[in-house]
């Protein structure tokens, strides 16, 4: 009889934090392919594909290595008047990641996890937010939104009072 050494295949385990960082990287690729937000000037942009459900992207700030954005539909929550759904995003060009820092889908994060949640609950909430965000980006791409449909919104200049 021959002694054959059996190998055990070791599959590395990914922590929840590692999984979250992977989501950030996937969302960076999806968002960059979809709208190229790092190349946009500060302002408001709308992507319409003729379905009556326009996507609005506010480029809030452009920094050397980061871009701050808000992505939403042109719809308002009837109770709060806030855009619903909406996601506040931070795009890290150097790390090639996008983080959904806040999502509003009918409720604020404080209503979902409380004011002082334990760290594990914060990670879980961020996993859910960024998973939602990735699925939303995938849906927008499948519907036909993209750089070609994105147009700047001209903000009217308010008259100066004399």
N, C-alpha and C positions, 0 to 999 in steps of 0.2 A: 504494500500500500504506500502510496506517496503522500507525503505531508504537504498539502497545499495550504499556503497561508491565505487566509481570507482577508480581504480588504473591506473595511467598512467605509462606505462613502459618507464623508462628513459634509453635510449641507450647512453652510453658515446660517446662524440665526440672526435675524434682523430685529433690532429693538424697535419699539414704537417711534422713538425719536429718529432712528435711521430711516424708517418707513416714511416719516413726515418729510425728511430732507429729500428723499426720492420723489415724493409728490411735488415738492417745490421745483425740482429739476424738470420733471415731466411738464408741469404747468408753464415753466419758462419756455420750453420748446413749443408747446401748443399756442401760447399767447404771442410769442414772437412770430411764428408762422402765420398766425391769423391777422394780427394788426401792426406788427413792427412798432410797438409803442416807444421804444428808445429813440427812434428817429423823428418823433413828433414834437412839435413845439407845444409849450404850455397853452392849454385852451380846451375847447369842447369839440368833440367829433361825433358824428352820427353815422351809423351803418344801416342802410335800409335796403331790403331786398324785395319790396313790394307786397309784403304780407301784412302790413299795418302794424307790425311789432318791431319798431326800430330799436336798435341797440345804441346806447349813448356811452361814450367814453370821455371822461374828464381827465386830462393830463394835468394834475394838480401842481406838480413840481418836477423839474429836471435837475438832478445833481450830477456830479462827476461820475459816480459809480451807481447811482440809483435813480429810479423814476417812481414817482408816487401817482397812483391812478385811482379812479373810481369807475367801475363798469356796472351798468344798469340798463334796464329797459326804460322807455319813456312812459312809465306807468307809475301811479302813486298809490300808496296804501291809503284806503279811505279813512282810516282812523287817525294815523299820525301825519299823513301828508308827505311822508318820506318815499323816495323811489323804492319800489319793491318788485323783484329782488334786486339787491345791489351788493357789490363787494368792493371794499377798499383794498388796494393791492400795493405791494412794494416790490418792484423789480430790481434785482441786484445783477447788474451787467457783469461785474467781475466774477461773481460766484455762479452766474448763469442759473439763477433761481428766482421764482416769483412766490411771494408769500401773501396769502389772503389774510390780512390782519384783522378785518372785521367783515362780517357778512350780515346783511339784514334780509331775512326771509320770514317776514311776519313778526319776528321778535328780535330783540337785541340780545347780545351775549350775556348780559347781566341777568336777564330774565331766564336764560337757559341754564347757566351754571352757577349763578349767584355772584356776589361781590368779591368773596374771598375763597375761591375754590382751591382744593389741593392741587399740586403740580400735575399729578397723573390725570386729573379731570381736565386741566387746561390742555394737555397734550391730546387727549381724546377729542376735545372740542375742536382743536386746530386740525386734527385728522379729518373730522367730519366736514369742516368748512372747506378745506382744500380739496377733499374728494369731490364735494359738490361743485367747487369751482372748476375742477378738471373736467367733470361731466358736462358742465354748462359750456365750456369752451369747445368741447367735442361736438355738442349739439349745434352751437353757432356755426362751426365749420361745415357740418353736414347740411345746414340750411342754406349755405351759400354766402355767409358773411365773410369779409376779409378786407385786405388792403384796398382792393378795387372798389369796394362798396363804401369805404370810409371817407366821409367828407367833413371838412371843418364847418363849424357853425359860426356864422358871423354874429357877434354880439352887438346889439344896437348901442350906440353911444348916447348916453343920457345927456340932454341939453344942460348946459351950465346956467345956473340961476344967476341973474344979474343983480 
